[in-house]
């Protein structure tokens, strides 16, 4: 008998634990699996042998259900980039030796672009070294929705639901005053504007916000932005604006680069913040009305109290599918969602070669963005709507939600 190992990596979400549940469920149900291990803090935890045996901790449906409604990464996360084996085999040899020590035959890594880079490197190393008794699979996760080869990503639907809800509520707040005012809301998204685009769903029940939407896929012009704001202020007294944190100018530079030099993370990505604050100052100086900026920040990815039931359901299925595929001998792939139809919404799960996904970014199609670059189209709304449907039952104690803790 072999053991199954699962780990989580990258930014947390409201759905990543549902994927973990799916993996664990399959492992516990398979008579050929002895133990299901979880590695604390992703690949770093594997290298440090920080393993948690999950069999007893998640042996009952109540624990699994509570884990599904718990935001963030229950196993902990990391942002570590493996070296390429052509440069150094040390990390790979150590990982394989640890897998041997714990009799790991199947490894499922839940994460986004950078995590799929790890899956790609590990599975390629095993393939080239003819290590055929360890299967390595990717299970998708990212609120950014920027993974290639999948219609959408687990975690995105719940984040989109939170963003739509928040914009609707912001509109209610802003519209009570008669004085002209501008509210600029910064949404996560370094190189892909999917999350910012989801703000459009704040309008679907009759609210007006957001009035303007700027994604990072189209060059951002400060002059054009000011023109748009003045035009909206001519129509109404309260203007609410959604902007991607990664909006760039015509030269492809982040508009906040002029404020300070940005540091980078382990994968070389610039650490961004401040787009809304930057635009707040410009509106204050150039237009002179009341203006405020809001940065949604971490709330976008940890708001499990408003999670999408559709998102949690799909996330759990993808975890189950990835584990199933690995235990059947599959390796070097990622479980992905293929949309069959939008109305009615139907999908199926397929398995995609990991090299088609690792280190690539799926951006919003330009045809789904208005030519002026300040809004999105009906096609975007149709794409988004099925992903935010349904609400989960939430367990409360002492007036606040209860969360499951593995350690």
N, C-alpha and C positions, 0 to 999 in steps of 0.2 A: 504493500500500500504506500501511496505517496501523500505528501502534505501540500496544502494550498496556502499561498502567501498573497496578501493584498496590502497595498499601500496607497496613500493619497499624497498629491503634490500640487504645488502652485496655489493660486488664490482660492480661498474657501468659497462656498456657495450655500444656498438653502437646500440644494438637492444632492450634493456630493455624498452625503451619508445614506441617501436612498440607494445610490449605486453600490455603496459598500454593503448595504443590506442584501441587495440582489446577489452579489458575489458570495457572501457568507451563506445565504440560504441554499444556493446550489452546492456549495462545499459541504454543508452539513447533511444535505439530502443524498449525497453520492456515497454509496457503500465502499467505493474504492479510495475515498479520502479518509485518512485517519484524523489529522488535525488541521484546523484552519487557523493560520497565524495572521496577525496584523503587525506591520512594521511601524513603529513610532517615527514620525517626521520623515516619511518617504525614503528615498534612496540613502539618505544620511543615516537613518535608523537601521537600515539593513547593514550598512558598513560597520555600524557600531554594535550590531547584534541586539538592538532594542526591540525584542519581539514580544508580542502579547498573544497568548492563546485565547481564541475567541469562542471556542466551542461552548464553554459553560456560560460565558458572559452574554451570549446572544442565542441561547438555546430555546427561548420561548417567544411566541408571536408578539407578546406585549412589549418585550424589550426591543424587538425589531421595529415595531410600529412607533415606539417612542423615539428610537434612533432616527427614523424617517422624518420626524417633525423637528429634529434638532439641527440647527444651522451650524455652519463651519465644518471643519474637518475633524471628526472624532478621533482619528488616529494621529492627528498632527500633520503638519506639512513642512515643505522645504522648497528652496529654490537653488538647486545644485545642478551644475552642468557637468556631466561626465566628460572626461577627456576622450579623444578618439583613440581607439586601440592601436592605431598606427603610430601614435605619439608615445603612448604608455599603456601597457596591459595590466598594470598593477591593480587598478580599481576593479577591472573585469575579473581578474584571477581571484581577487578577494571575495567578490560577490558570489562567484560560482562556488568557491570553497565553503562559503556560509550556507549557500543553498544545499550543498552536499551534507553539511553538518546537521541541518534541520530537515533533511530528506524532502526538500522542496521540489516538487515536480511541475508545479504550475504557479506562475506569478502574474497577477493582474495589477497593473498600475493605472490608477484613476487620476486623470489630469488633463491639462490643455496642451498647447503647442509644444512648450518646453518639456513637458512630461513625455510626450510622444517621441521627442528626440531621444530620451533615455530608453524608451521601448525599442526604438529603431536600432540604437547602438548595441544594446544588450542582445537583441534577437539576431542581429547580423553577426555579432561576435560568436554566438552559439552556432549559428549556421556555418560560418567559415571554419570553426574549430570542430565541426561535426559533433557537437553536443546535442544529441537528439532526444534526450530524456528530460529536458527542461523546456517547457512551453511558456512563452512570454507574450502576453496580450495587453492591449491598451483599451481602457474604457474612457470615453470622452467626458470632459468636464470643462466648462468655462462660461461664465456669465457674459463674456465678450462676444460669444457666438461666432468666433472667427476661425474655427477649425474647418479645413477643407474636407470634401468628400462626405459630409453629413449635412442633411437639410438644416438642422439646428442642433444646439448643444445642451445637454443637461445643465440646469442652473439658470439658463438664459430666460426661460419662460417665467420663472418665479421672480427674477430680477426685473423683467419687463412688467410684470403685474404690479410689483412694488412701485416702479417708476411711474406707470400710468396712474396708479392710485394717488401717489404723492402729487403729481401735477394737477390732478383734479382737485385735491384738497388745497393746494397752493392757490388755485384759481378762486376757490371760495373765499379764502382769506384776503387776497389782493383786491377783489372786486367790491369790498365794503366801503372803500374810501373814495372820495370825489376828486382828490388831488391827483394830477398826473404822476404815475410811478412806473418804474421798470424793475422787474425782478429777473435776474439772470441765474439760471440753474445749471451747474456744471455736472455732467454725467460721465461716468467712466468710459473709456475707449481711447486707447493710444493710437491705433492705426485702423480701427474699424468702428463705424458709427452705429452698429446695430442697437446698442442700448439707448443711445440718444434718440434714434428713430422710434423706439418703442414709446417714447413720451407722447407720440401722436395719439395713443390710445386713451389718453386723458380726456380727449374730446368726445369719445364715442357715445356718452350718455348726455350730451348736450352742453358740457362745459366748454369754454373757449380756449383754455390753455392746453398746450403752449401756442402762442401766436406766431412764433418764429422758431425754426429748427435748423441748426447748423451742424452738419456732420463733417468728420475729418476727411472724407473721400473727395470733397470738392475744395479747391483753394478758397481761403477765407480772406475777404477784403474788409478792412476796418471802415473804409469809406462807404462801401456797399452796406455794411452792417448799420452804420449810423443813418444812412438813407432809409433803410427798412424800418428802423426804430421810429424815426420821425414820422414816417408814413402811418405806422400803426398808432402812434400817439395822436395823430390827426383823426383817427377813427374811434378811439376808445381811451379811457383814462388810465386803465391798468394793462400793462403789457408784460406777458410772461414769456421768457425765452429759454430754449434748451440748447446747450452747446456741448459738443464733445470736448473732453479734456485735451485731445490731441489735434485740435484744429490747427491747420498750417497755412502759411501765406503762399503766394504764387511761386516763390522760390523753394517751396517744400520745407520751410523751417517752421518749427513750432512757434506760435505767436508769442509764447512766453519766454522764448530763448533770449530775448532782449533784456529780461529782468535779471537773470543770473545764469551761470553755467550749471547745467543739470548733471547730476551724478547718474551712473548707470547701475543696473543690477547685474547679477552673475551671468546673465545671458546677453549683456550688452544693450539692454533696452533702457532708454532714458526714463528717469523717474519724473513723472509729470505732476503738476498741480498749479493752480493759479490762473487758469484761463478766464474763469468767471470774474475773479477779483480784478484781473487786468482790464476786462471789458467794463466792469463797474466804474473804474476810475476814468475811462475814456468817456463813458456816457455822462458822468458827473461834470467833466470838464467841457465837453462839447455841446451837450444838450441842457444840462443844468437842472434837470428834474430830480425828484426823489428817486434813488436807485439803491438796490441792494443785491448782493450776490449770495448764492447758496451752493454749497458743495455737498452733494449727496454722499460721496465717499463710501465708507464701509457699509452704510445702511443698505445699499443696493444689493449686497451679497449675503446679508445675514438676517433678512426680514422673513423668517420662517412663519411668522404669524399671518402673513398674507401670501404664502406660497401657492403656486399653481398646482392643483391636483393633477392636471395633465402632465406637468413637468415631473412631479414626483413619481408618478406611475411609469412614465417612459424611462426615467433615470434608473429605477429599480429593474425594469426589464433589460436595459442595456448591461447592467452589472451581471444579471443572470446569464445573458447571452454570451458575454465575454468569458465568464467562467466555464460555461458549457462547451464553448468552442475550444478553449485551452484543454479541458479535460478529455476532449475527443481527439487531441493531438495537434490542434491548430496553434500556430505561433506566428509572430511578426505581423499581426494585423490589429485593427481597431474595430470594435463594434460601432456601427453607424446607423443613422436613421435615414431611410429613403421615403420621401413623401410620395404617396400614390395619387392622392387627390386632396384638394383644399375644401371643396364643398360637395359632398361631406368630407371632413378631414379623415384621411386614412393614411397609414404608414406601415412599413415593414422594416425589419432589422437586417442589415447586410454586413459583410466583413470586408474591410478595405485594406490593401497593402499599406503598411505604416509609412513607407518612404514617400507616399503621395500626400502625407499629412504633416510629418515632422518639419518644423521650422518654416512653415508657410502660413499665409494669412488670407482668410476669406473676407473680402470687403463687401460692403453694400453695393449692389449693381447701380451704376449711374442712372439707369433708366428708371429706378425707383426714387430718384431725387429730383425735385423740381429744377428746371433749367436755371432758375435764379439762385439755386443753392440754399434757399431759406425754408424749405419744407420738403415733405415726402409725398409720394403718390398713393393712390388707392391700392395699387398692387402691394405696397408695403403693408398697409392695414390688413389686407386679405391674408398675407403671409403670417402676420403676427397674431391675429385674433385666436386661432385654435390653440396657441401655445399658452395662453393665460387662463384657460377655462377651468372652472371648478375650484372648490375650497376644501382644505383638509380639516378634519376634526382636530382640535388642539387641546391638549390636556393642561389644565391650569391648577395651580395650588397657590394659596395665599394671594390670589389675584393676578399672578403672572404665569407665563408658560413654564412648564417643566422641561428640562433638557436632560438627555441621556449622556452620561460620562463613562468612558471606557476605563479611565485611570485618573 
